[in-house]
Amino acid sequence: MLLEFAGVCAFRRAIDPALAARCAEVASNVAGDVRALVCQHGLDPDDPMNDFRFDGAYQRGPGRVDLRNHPALSAPPFTDDSLGTGALWLPLIERLLGHDAQLLWKGLVVTEPGTPEQPYHADGPLLSRDAWMLHSGKACQSAALPAHSLTVFVPLVDYDGSGAEPTSFLPGSHRQDTAAALKAEALEAGCSAGAGVPAPLEATAGDAIVFDLRTHHAGGGNASQKRRAVMYLVYAVPWYDGEVQRRLLEGQGVVEMGGGTPSKLKPLTAQMGG
C-alpha cells in the first residue's frame, strides 16, 4: 500500500469544494479574530518569542495560527458528515489503525500572506520496539513498526503553487531505516542514499492528504494575498494519546530520529537541479 510504503497518499475531491470554501471563510475569520486579540494585548502575533496559546489557538511560528479543537470546529460547516462519520478516508484509517481508532485532534492551520515555508519536521515520534510493546501490549514481528497515528490534511483552498505553495513530504521518512539515511544525507556532504528528494503534493480545495504522523513534511509558503487554511484530523490507535505522545517526545522510548520539533533535515536541492 502506498501509504505504508511512502508514508503519504491522497484522496482527490474527498469533500465538496463548496463546503471547503465555506470552511475556509470561517477559518480565516477566526484566525483574524485571534490575531486581533493578541494585538489587543500588546503582542505581535508573528513574533515567535510570544508563543501564544489560548482558547484553542496556538502560534505555530511566524504567520501561522493553529486552531486545535477550537469551538468553531463543533459548529457548521465543520460538522458536515463528509468530515465526520461519512469521510471517504475512514476505511483507510480503520484498515491501518483498527476499527477502534480514535479521533485524537481536529484543527485548522491558517497561514498569513507572506509567510515562508516551514522547516521539515515530523508531528510525532518514531518508536522503539520496546516502546511499541510497552504501550500496545504486543510484540511486532514486521520489519517496520506499523503506524500508531495518521493525519488527514484537507486543504480548504487550492495548494497548487499559484500563491499558496503545497506541503512537501520526504517519502519513507516514517520508517527508521529511511530516517537514518536522511540523517546521513543531511550531515555528510556528498552522501546520498536516494531518500532525500522532497515530494511537493499539490492539492485543490476539498482534496484529502493522509500521512503517517512520523513522516517528515514542510508546510509551503503563502505568496498569495489571502489567508490560506487547511483542516487537519489526527487519528490514533487507542493507546496513543496526548499524554503518551508527550512522554515519548521527552525521550521515553523514542528512537534517535523521533521528535515533534524540526529535524533540521533539508531536501537535497542539488538532486533537484537548484
Disulfide bonds with the S-S distance in Angstrom:
none
